[in-house]
Amino acid sequence: MTSIYDSNGKNVACTIIEAGPCVVTQVRTEDTDGYTAIQLAYGDRKHKNTPKPLMGHFKAAGLEDPLHKVKEFRDMNLAKSLGDEVTVGEVFQEGDKVSVVGTSKGKGFQGVVKRHGFGGVMQQTHGQHNRLRAPGSLGNSSFAAKVMKGMRMGGHMGNEQVKLRRLQVLKVFPDQNLILVKGAVPGHKGAYVFIEK
């Protein structure tokens, strides 16, 4: 993340995303597939790490080198054919509202205080020397006599698909294929995200 100053002199937090150039690897139409969509590919990938069916898919689009991420976008109003490049300047303008989809940072196994915001026992007297961040009582009384499904407990946190909606596009740099989005986006530095308009 970084920050820029807007026209009013206010400091605005933003994220710089490198978005392209993406290559069209498949064009779906109503006649052949029943819906309209464009499949885009982005990123570098080694030949030895690419499955042969995927290599054939790229060669059909006229690409010599394989690409890393492939994603299909429905109802894109772009007149493109196989092998054409899609750049940032063609799709986004300043002031657009976009959705960003990515995988959040993994936090590992976390307790209830960090994962769900529990307060813990919070009393350091009366024998509570090691229960400051404990969840407290979990089960029912004699009826049901079990912990119910959906109980908020400690467990794996993060590493989930997250979609942030209605993020504003602050600036677009078509020559560098960069886009500045207001606020934070999910994932670590260098992670892949999908931007939907």
Buried (B, 14 or more C-beta within 10 A) or exposed (E): EEEBEEEEEEEBEBBBBEBBEBBBBBBBEEEEEEEBBBBBBBEEBEEEEBEEEBBEBBEEBEBEEBBEEBBEBEEBEEEBEBEBEBBBBEBBEEEBEBEBBBBBBEEEEBBBBEBBEBEBBEEEEEEEEEBEBBBEEEEEEEEEEEEEEEEEEBEEBBEEEBEBEEBBBBEBEEEEBBBBBBBEBBBEEEEEBBBEE
